[in-house]
């Protein structure tokens, strides 16, 4: 049993070493790890304003779309699951940042509306949010930033096409 275990371990080790020589694979991992680090950095900094990325994403998305959206549309636009959207909106509603209103006669269909308190919160934290993102980005030339932005958009578009 131990010999079989060691053989499987050695085989997997060889496969992983082989994969590590693949530039496309390594670049994908670098992007993944960079995204994880950026998420953590933003979450830690956002906590100073009793926020997190999901809450900020939802409130920014509401503001960018006139202050009112259905939860399903919020989930689609922020790439969050229905469960996550419900949980985050529950917390935002509890904190007075948003309200939910029924649309028409169907009590299951609701819209989420950002409140004055939510707008004030974003207004207060926006300079800090901008500073957080700007600090997270290395000092790159404008040309390099444009190239990076273009590459990231292509990756997002490709990933979205895989999810359909």
SEKOL-475110 format. One record per residue (C-alpha): residue number from 1; residue in three letters; x, y, z. Coordinates in Angstrom, 3 decimals. Layout:
<drentis>
{drenti NUM, Ala, {X, Y, Z}}
...
</drentis>
This chain:
<drentis>
{drenti 1, Unk, {0.000, 0.000, 0.000}}
{drenti 2, Unk, {2.830, 2.409, 0.848}}
{drenti 3, Unk, {4.597, 1.687, -2.459}}
{drenti 4, Unk, {1.371, 2.329, -4.410}}
{drenti 5, Unk, {0.889, 5.619, -2.484}}
{drenti 6, Unk, {4.453, 6.706, -3.267}}
{drenti 7, Unk, {4.020, 5.856, -6.949}}
{drenti 8, Unk, {0.832, 7.936, -7.170}}
{drenti 9, Unk, {2.543, 10.776, -5.308}}
{drenti 10, Unk, {5.594, 10.661, -7.625}}
{drenti 11, Unk, {3.401, 10.522, -10.721}}
{drenti 12, Unk, {1.334, 13.517, -9.617}}
{drenti 13, Unk, {4.495, 15.390, -8.679}}
{drenti 14, Unk, {5.879, 14.790, -12.182}}
{drenti 15, Unk, {2.601, 15.981, -13.731}}
{drenti 16, Unk, {2.597, 19.152, -11.608}}
{drenti 17, Unk, {6.226, 19.875, -12.510}}
{drenti 18, Unk, {5.354, 19.374, -16.182}}
{drenti 19, Unk, {2.389, 21.766, -15.884}}
{drenti 20, Unk, {4.595, 24.373, -14.223}}
{drenti 21, Unk, {6.607, 24.637, -17.440}}
{drenti 22, Unk, {3.466, 25.601, -19.374}}
{drenti 23, Unk, {3.407, 29.405, -19.798}}
{drenti 24, Unk, {-0.368, 29.571, -20.304}}
{drenti 25, Unk, {-0.970, 27.543, -17.131}}
{drenti 26, Unk, {1.498, 29.635, -15.096}}
{drenti 27, Unk, {0.005, 32.886, -16.327}}
{drenti 28, Unk, {-3.469, 31.669, -15.390}}
{drenti 29, Unk, {-2.262, 30.788, -11.896}}
{drenti 30, Unk, {-0.512, 34.161, -11.534}}
{drenti 31, Unk, {-3.748, 35.903, -12.503}}
{drenti 32, Unk, {-5.747, 33.771, -10.080}}
{drenti 33, Unk, {-3.367, 34.434, -7.172}}
{drenti 34, Unk, {-3.234, 38.150, -7.988}}
{drenti 35, Unk, {-7.036, 38.318, -7.955}}
{drenti 36, Unk, {-7.179, 36.529, -4.610}}
{drenti 37, Unk, {-4.635, 38.923, -3.109}}
{drenti 38, Unk, {-6.469, 41.954, -4.491}}
{drenti 39, Unk, {-9.775, 40.655, -3.087}}
{drenti 40, Unk, {-8.223, 40.184, 0.341}}
{drenti 41, Unk, {-6.544, 43.596, 0.279}}
{drenti 42, Unk, {-9.760, 45.402, -0.682}}
{drenti 43, Unk, {-11.824, 43.474, 1.890}}
{drenti 44, Unk, {-9.389, 44.301, 4.712}}
{drenti 45, Unk, {-9.356, 47.991, 3.782}}
{drenti 46, Unk, {-13.166, 48.113, 3.279}}
{drenti 47, Unk, {-13.761, 46.791, 6.795}}
{drenti 48, Unk, {-12.624, 50.181, 8.122}}
{drenti 49, Unk, {-15.929, 51.505, 6.760}}
{drenti 50, Unk, {-17.930, 48.481, 7.920}}
{drenti 51, Unk, {-18.103, 47.321, 4.317}}
{drenti 52, Unk, {-16.850, 44.466, 2.172}}
{drenti 53, Unk, {-16.440, 43.984, -1.563}}
{drenti 54, Unk, {-19.895, 42.463, -2.036}}
{drenti 55, Unk, {-21.645, 45.300, -0.216}}
{drenti 56, Unk, {-19.642, 47.918, -2.092}}
{drenti 57, Unk, {-20.223, 46.181, -5.449}}
{drenti 58, Unk, {-23.969, 46.066, -4.872}}
{drenti 59, Unk, {-24.247, 49.680, -3.748}}
{drenti 60, Unk, {-21.970, 50.937, -6.553}}
{drenti 61, Unk, {-24.014, 48.933, -9.083}}
{drenti 62, Unk, {-27.261, 50.374, -7.719}}
{drenti 63, Unk, {-25.884, 53.912, -7.958}}
{drenti 64, Unk, {-24.618, 53.333, -11.507}}
{drenti 65, Unk, {-28.100, 52.154, -12.560}}
{drenti 66, Unk, {-30.332, 54.835, -11.098}}
{drenti 67, Unk, {-30.520, 53.476, -7.542}}
{drenti 68, Unk, {-33.052, 50.705, -8.257}}
{drenti 69, Unk, {-32.579, 47.131, -9.518}}
{drenti 70, Unk, {-34.112, 43.694, -9.075}}
{drenti 71, Unk, {-32.016, 41.312, -6.947}}
{drenti 72, Unk, {-31.629, 38.942, -9.919}}
{drenti 73, Unk, {-30.195, 41.760, -12.040}}
{drenti 74, Unk, {-27.823, 42.731, -9.208}}
{drenti 75, Unk, {-26.589, 39.141, -9.049}}
{drenti 76, Unk, {-26.073, 39.017, -12.792}}
{drenti 77, Unk, {-24.236, 42.336, -12.882}}
{drenti 78, Unk, {-21.985, 41.649, -9.868}}
{drenti 79, Unk, {-21.384, 37.960, -10.693}}
{drenti 80, Unk, {-22.802, 36.898, -7.333}}
{drenti 81, Unk, {-25.065, 33.924, -6.603}}
{drenti 82, Unk, {-28.701, 34.342, -5.618}}
{drenti 83, Unk, {-27.830, 33.221, -2.080}}
{drenti 84, Unk, {-25.003, 35.752, -1.778}}
{drenti 85, Unk, {-27.168, 38.572, -3.135}}
{drenti 86, Unk, {-29.941, 37.730, -0.670}}
{drenti 87, Unk, {-27.521, 37.606, 2.263}}
{drenti 88, Unk, {-25.793, 40.860, 1.337}}
{drenti 89, Unk, {-29.064, 42.691, 0.666}}
{drenti 90, Unk, {-30.412, 41.424, 4.019}}
{drenti 91, Unk, {-27.390, 42.979, 5.737}}
{drenti 92, Unk, {-27.615, 46.221, 3.766}}
{drenti 93, Unk, {-31.323, 46.462, 4.559}}
{drenti 94, Unk, {-30.689, 45.767, 8.243}}
{drenti 95, Unk, {-28.119, 48.602, 8.231}}
{drenti 96, Unk, {-30.536, 50.972, 6.473}}
{drenti 97, Unk, {-28.425, 51.186, 3.298}}
{drenti 98, Unk, {-31.131, 49.777, 1.000}}
{drenti 99, Unk, {-34.827, 48.990, 1.076}}
{drenti 100, Unk, {-36.841, 46.384, -0.805}}
{drenti 101, Unk, {-40.164, 47.143, -2.398}}
{drenti 102, Unk, {-42.668, 44.842, -4.069}}
{drenti 103, Unk, {-43.110, 45.286, -7.812}}
{drenti 104, Unk, {-46.741, 45.103, -8.890}}
{drenti 105, Unk, {-49.049, 42.476, -7.435}}
{drenti 106, Unk, {-46.539, 39.610, -7.306}}
{drenti 107, Unk, {-45.096, 39.763, -3.782}}
{drenti 108, Unk, {-42.164, 37.567, -4.857}}
{drenti 109, Unk, {-40.876, 40.202, -7.290}}
{drenti 110, Unk, {-39.041, 42.986, -5.535}}
{drenti 111, Unk, {-36.751, 45.832, -6.335}}
{drenti 112, Unk, {-33.805, 46.947, -4.258}}
{drenti 113, Unk, {-33.485, 50.687, -3.708}}
{drenti 114, Unk, {-30.443, 52.430, -2.253}}
{drenti 115, Unk, {-31.388, 54.774, 0.606}}
{drenti 116, Unk, {-30.084, 58.214, 1.537}}
{drenti 117, Unk, {-28.026, 56.529, 4.248}}
{drenti 118, Unk, {-26.537, 54.200, 1.621}}
{drenti 119, Unk, {-25.731, 57.121, -0.664}}
{drenti 120, Unk, {-24.139, 59.007, 2.239}}
{drenti 121, Unk, {-22.080, 55.942, 3.170}}
{drenti 122, Unk, {-20.749, 55.537, -0.371}}
{drenti 123, Unk, {-20.128, 59.273, -0.650}}
{drenti 124, Unk, {-18.098, 59.174, 2.561}}
{drenti 125, Unk, {-16.113, 56.060, 1.646}}
{drenti 126, Unk, {-15.602, 56.741, -2.088}}
{drenti 127, Unk, {-12.312, 58.660, -1.733}}
{drenti 128, Unk, {-11.020, 55.850, 0.469}}
{drenti 129, Unk, {-12.172, 53.222, -2.047}}
{drenti 130, Unk, {-10.402, 55.051, -4.879}}
{drenti 131, Unk, {-7.250, 55.368, -2.781}}
{drenti 132, Unk, {-7.394, 51.650, -1.914}}
{drenti 133, Unk, {-7.558, 50.573, -5.549}}
{drenti 134, Unk, {-4.928, 53.105, -6.642}}
{drenti 135, Unk, {-2.583, 51.926, -3.877}}
{drenti 136, Unk, {-3.093, 48.298, -4.880}}
{drenti 137, Unk, {-1.941, 49.016, -8.426}}
{drenti 138, Unk, {1.801, 49.192, -9.090}}
{drenti 139, Unk, {3.267, 52.289, -10.697}}
{drenti 140, Unk, {2.869, 51.436, -14.389}}
{drenti 141, Unk, {3.001, 53.735, -17.385}}
{drenti 142, Unk, {-0.285, 54.779, -18.945}}
{drenti 143, Unk, {0.494, 52.569, -21.948}}
{drenti 144, Unk, {1.122, 49.510, -19.727}}
{drenti 145, Unk, {-2.114, 50.205, -17.787}}
{drenti 146, Unk, {-4.063, 50.379, -21.058}}
{drenti 147, Unk, {-2.493, 47.111, -22.227}}
{drenti 148, Unk, {-3.262, 45.421, -18.905}}
{drenti 149, Unk, {-6.835, 46.691, -18.980}}
{drenti 150, Unk, {-7.284, 45.396, -22.527}}
{drenti 151, Unk, {-5.880, 41.972, -21.633}}
{drenti 152, Unk, {-8.052, 41.702, -18.516}}
{drenti 153, Unk, {-11.165, 42.612, -20.535}}
{drenti 154, Unk, {-10.331, 39.844, -23.028}}
{drenti 155, Unk, {-9.899, 37.352, -20.183}}
{drenti 156, Unk, {-13.226, 38.390, -18.592}}
{drenti 157, Unk, {-15.010, 38.139, -21.940}}
{drenti 158, Unk, {-13.506, 34.697, -22.524}}
{drenti 159, Unk, {-14.477, 33.490, -19.033}}
{drenti 160, Unk, {-18.024, 34.794, -19.438}}
{drenti 161, Unk, {-18.314, 32.924, -22.735}}
{drenti 162, Unk, {-17.229, 29.700, -20.988}}
{drenti 163, Unk, {-19.920, 30.112, -18.355}}
{drenti 164, Unk, {-22.798, 30.274, -20.825}}
</drentis>
